[in-house]
Amino acid sequence: MSLVFADRGLHLGVLNALLTSGVVAEADLIAIVESTGPDGPDDGYPGPGPRLAASLGLLHAVAVPAAEVAAITHLYFDGGNEIYMLIEQTLDIDTGGETDDYQVLSLDGIQALSGLQWLDLDGHGYRSTGLDLTPLTGHPSLSRLCLTGFCTQAAVLDSLPRLENLDVHYASLDDPEVPDRLAARGVTVRHSWRR
């Protein structure tokens, strides 16, 4: 069985994990990006242009094997991710991996990453809308979580049975009492301000 995550940014993060582990071949992804055609007049920094949009659409359609997705233990969205660099080098653009085109706007489907132990959303967490944390409800393996931006349904973090570390230093939660409740049960919480 294969999967395509509804959110393009989340799907790119999964592709990155599979690329770095060797499950997905770099040459295959380069071929997909190159299939968008020659550079156009609108490509290049600061506006990545239509080829980036086309490439991201094609990469978002790449189905990933469910068994390999379930085996991913770390997922992060740093601007230096291999997938972002592959895209930008192939397209000859340079955003440093920091374009909003890579943002994670939804965690829908994250339960398919049943082996996920560490989720770090620090790279592209500054969204104009809140990130709904509901899809994390009861995640069986998640032990480390780094959130950024405004997050809604934060109370679901109470349902994470293995959570040991929570970083909300750059996050604002719709339930400001969650970090204190988690700390009371022994979770190490890093935070500097509250909503």
C-alpha positions in Angstrom: 0.0 0.0 0.0 1.2 3.5 -0.8 0.3 6.9 0.7 0.1 10.5 -0.3 -0.3 13.0 2.6 -2.9 15.6 2.1 -0.5 18.4 3.1 2.2 19.1 0.6 4.7 20.3 3.3 4.2 17.2 5.4 4.6 15.0 2.3 7.9 16.7 1.4 9.1 16.0 5.0 8.2 12.3 4.6 10.0 12.3 1.2 13.0 13.8 2.8 13.1 11.1 5.5 12.8 8.4 2.8 15.4 10.1 0.6 18.0 10.3 3.5 17.4 6.7 4.4 17.8 5.5 0.8 14.3 4.3 0.3 13.6 6.9 -2.4 16.3 7.4 -5.0 17.7 10.9 -5.5 17.9 10.4 -9.3 14.2 9.6 -9.4 13.3 12.9 -7.6 15.7 14.9 -9.8 14.0 13.5 -12.9 10.6 14.5 -11.6 11.8 18.1 -10.9 13.6 18.3 -14.2 10.4 17.2 -16.0 8.9 20.7 -15.3 10.8 22.0 -18.3 13.4 24.8 -18.9 13.8 27.8 -16.7 11.2 30.5 -17.3 11.5 34.3 -16.9 9.7 34.2 -13.5 12.1 31.7 -11.9 14.8 32.7 -9.4 15.1 34.3 -6.0 13.3 36.1 -4.4 10.2 34.7 -6.3 10.8 31.0 -6.8 8.4 31.0 -9.8 6.2 28.6 -11.6 8.7 25.7 -12.0 8.9 25.4 -8.2 5.2 25.3 -8.0 5.0 22.7 -10.8 7.8 20.6 -9.2 6.2 20.7 -5.8 2.9 19.5 -7.3 4.6 16.6 -9.0 6.6 15.6 -5.9 3.4 15.8 -3.8 1.9 13.2 -6.1 4.7 10.7 -5.5 3.1 7.9 -3.5 5.3 6.6 -0.6 5.3 3.0 0.7 3.2 2.7 3.8 5.5 0.2 5.5 8.5 2.5 5.0 6.5 5.5 6.3 5.6 3.6 9.4 9.3 2.9 10.0 10.3 6.6 10.0 11.5 7.6 13.5 12.5 11.3 13.0 10.7 14.0 10.9 12.0 17.6 10.7 11.6 20.6 8.5 14.9 22.4 8.6 15.6 24.8 5.7 18.7 22.7 4.9 16.7 19.5 4.3 18.1 17.4 1.5 14.8 17.4 -0.4 14.7 21.2 -0.4 18.3 21.4 -1.6 17.7 18.8 -4.3 14.7 20.8 -5.6 16.5 24.2 -5.5 19.8 22.9 -7.0 17.9 21.2 -9.8 15.8 24.4 -10.5 18.8 26.7 -10.0 17.0 28.8 -7.4 18.1 29.8 -3.9 15.7 30.4 -1.1 18.0 28.6 1.4 15.1 26.2 1.9 13.2 29.0 3.6 10.3 29.6 1.2 6.7 29.4 2.5 6.1 26.9 -0.4 7.5 24.2 2.0 5.3 25.0 5.0 3.5 22.3 6.9 -0.1 23.5 7.2 -1.8 20.3 8.3 -0.7 17.2 10.2 -3.6 15.1 8.7 -2.4 11.5 8.2 0.5 11.7 10.6 -0.9 8.6 12.4 0.6 6.6 9.4 4.0 7.4 10.9 3.3 5.0 13.7 7.0 4.7 14.6 7.6 8.4 14.7 9.5 9.3 17.9 10.7 12.8 17.1 8.7 15.5 15.3 10.4 18.9 14.9 8.3 21.5 13.2 10.7 24.4 13.8 11.7 24.9 10.1 8.5 26.3 8.7 6.3 26.9 11.7 5.4 30.5 11.1 2.0 30.1 9.5 -0.6 32.8 9.0 -3.2 30.3 10.4 -3.1 27.9 13.3 -1.8 24.4 13.1 -4.4 21.9 14.3 -2.7 19.4 16.5 -5.8 17.0 16.5 -4.1 14.5 14.2 -1.5 13.8 16.9 -4.1 12.5 19.3 -2.9 9.4 21.1 0.2 9.0 18.8 1.8 5.8 20.1 5.5 6.5 19.7 6.0 10.3 19.8 8.5 11.1 22.6 10.0 14.5 21.4 8.0 17.3 19.9 9.0 20.8 18.8 6.2 23.2 17.9 6.3 26.7 16.4 3.7 29.3 15.5 0.2 29.2 16.7 -1.1 25.7 17.5 -4.7 24.8 18.1 -6.3 21.8 20.0 -3.2 21.7 22.1 -5.0 19.7 24.8 -4.4 16.6 22.6 -0.8 16.7 23.7 -2.1 15.3 27.0 -3.0 12.1 25.1 0.5 11.3 24.0 1.5 8.4 26.1 5.3 8.5 25.4 5.9 12.2 25.3 9.1 13.0 27.2 10.2 16.4 25.7 8.1 19.3 24.4 9.6 22.4 23.0 7.2 25.3 22.7 9.8 28.1 22.9 8.6 29.5 19.5 5.0 28.4 19.8 1.8 29.8 21.1 -0.8 27.3 22.2 -4.6 27.8 22.4 -4.5 26.0 25.8 -1.7 27.7 27.8 -2.1 25.3 30.6 -0.9 22.3 28.6 2.9 22.8 29.2 2.3 22.9 33.0 0.1 19.8 32.9 2.7 17.9 30.9 5.5 19.1 33.2 3.6 17.9 36.2 3.5 14.4 34.7 7.3 14.5 34.1 7.6 15.8 30.6 10.6 18.1 30.1 9.1 21.4 28.7 11.0 24.2 27.1 9.0 27.5 26.8 9.6 31.1 27.1 6.3 32.8 26.6 2.6 32.0 26.7 -0.4 33.0 24.8 
